[in-house]
Each structure stands twice: as C-alpha cells, then as structure tokens.
Amino acid sequence: MSDVEQEQIVEEVAVEQESGSISIEDALKVVLRTSLVHDGLARGLREASKALSKREAQLCVLCDSVTEESIIKLVEALCNEPEEKIPLIKVSDAKLLGEWAGLCQLDREGNARKVVGASCVVVKNWGADSEERNILLEHFSQQ
C-alpha cells in the first residue's frame, strides 16, 4: 500500500517540473551532460576544431571571455561555412562552460571542485532525445 502512494507522489512531482519553463542555459547544461555520457562531446579548442572541420558537429558552444581574438574568429568561421551552418551559442564564463562539460571534480555533496575552463565545446552526438534538446533546436530554428 505504501508503494502505491510513493509512486503517485513521484508522478505529481514530475508533472510539476515539466510545467515550468526551461531557460536556454539550463537546456544547454542538460544537453552537454547527456552528450558527455554518450561520448559525443569534444572539449577544448583542439578537439572542437577537429570536429568542426570534419563536419561532425551538431552544436558549438564558445566562450566570450577568450583572450585570443583569433580563436573566436576561427570557431565562428568553421561554424558558418556555406555548405552546412552549425548552430553556435556563446557563453560568458569559461569556468562555467568547463563545469558543464565535465572538466571538474565533484565532491561528496556533488559540488564542482577544481574546475578547468573551456574555450570551446562541440556536441558531436546528442545522446538521448530529450525535451532540452528540442528546446535548443527550436531556439535555433527561430533565429
């Protein structure tokens, strides 16, 4: 009898979470984690530029606070090739992007420690089809 009550509570919580709107940053965070789990994430400029030049990329995330202007120009040029345009999202903080891409250690409570910044991250494989992925795709189709 208690099992049935617990299942009903879980379903109600799931419905409440779905009704709230998800921001682009939250959707991006979930998509990057899912892609990391499915081994479809290229982290760092070297891996990202290889994936972009081979046209394996589905989505590119670039950090705005990069000190080298040539890095930004390179990634934007690779994303905007005439054959196939790759969606590009810019993030303000490299440490935040590194944390989302899994370039950190987690402590016992699940907080990120020793975060390494990332200048560029590329999604090569979406992993599972999710609501967050659909939110990002709708965002790009509107632009």
N, C-alpha and C positions, 0 to 999 in steps of 0.2 A: 504494500500500500504506500509506503514512503517512497518507493522507486517511481511510482506514477506521479506523485506530487513533485518530485525533483525534476522529472522530465518536462512537466508543464512550466515550471519556473524558468528553466533554461530556454524554452521556446519563446517565452514572453520577453526575456532579455534580448534574444537575438532579433526579435521584431523591432524593439525599441532602437537598437543600434542601426538597423537598416534604414529607419525613417529619417535619421539625422543626415544632413548633407556632409559630404566629404570634400575637404579642400584639395587643391591640386598638389600641395606639398605632402599631405597625408597619403594621397593616392600614389604619389611618386615613391614615397618611403616604402609602402607595401609592395609595389611593383619591383623595386630594386631588391628587396629581401627575397621575394619569390624567385626572381631571376638568379640570385646568388645561390639559392638552394638547388636550383635545377642546372647549375653550372653554365649559365648563359650570360655572365657579366664580365665585361672587360674593364679592369680598373687601372687607372693611370694613363698617362699620355701615350706611352709606347704601345700598350695593348689596344687602347682605343683607336689610335691612328691606323694600326694594322687592320682592325675590324672594319673601320670606315672605308679604307682603301680597297678592301676585298668585297665591299658591299654586303657584309654580313649583319650590319647594324639595323636594329628596329627602332631604336631611340637613343639619343645622345643627351647627356647632362653635362653642362660645362659650368665651371666656377668663374664668377665675375671678378673675383679678387686675385686673379693670376697676375704676377708682376710682369711677365713677358708678354708683350703685345703680340708677338709673332705666334704664340701658342693659340691665342684666341682667333687670329686670322686663319691659321692652319685648320683648326677644327671647324670653323664656320665655312671655309671653302670646301672641305671634304663633305660636309652635310648638305651644301647647296649645289652639288653637281647637277647638271641638266638632265642626266639620264634618270636619276632617282633621288628625289629630295628626302632626306632623313629628318624627322622631327627633332628639334633642338630646344632644350629647356635650359635656362640659365639660373644658377643658384648663387646666392650671395656669399656663403661661407664654405671654405674648403674643408674645414674640420667637420662641419655638419654633413657634407657630401661623403666624406670618408667614413663617418659613423653609419650613414645609411647604406654604404657599400660594403660594410663589414670589415673595414680596416681599423679594428679596435679590439680590445679585450673586454670581456664582460665580467663584472664581479659577481658575488653570490646573489645580490639583490637584482641583478640584471642591468645595472647601470654601466654605461660605457666608460672605460678607463683606457689611458694611453692611446688616444685617438690620433691616427695619422691622416693628414689632409690629402684630398684627392683633387687634382685639377680637372680631370675629365673621366667620366664613366659612360660606358656604352652597353646597352641591353642588346645581346645577340639572340637570346631565346627568352620569350616571355614567361615560360614555365606553364603554369596553370592559367586557364581563362578565368578572370576574376572581375568583380564589379569595378575595382580600382583601375584595371587595365582599360575597361570600357570608358571610364570617366576621362582618362588621359586621351584616348583615341577620339572621343567626342570633342575634347578641348582643341585638339589639332585640326579636326575637320571644320571647326568654326572659324579658324584663322585663315 
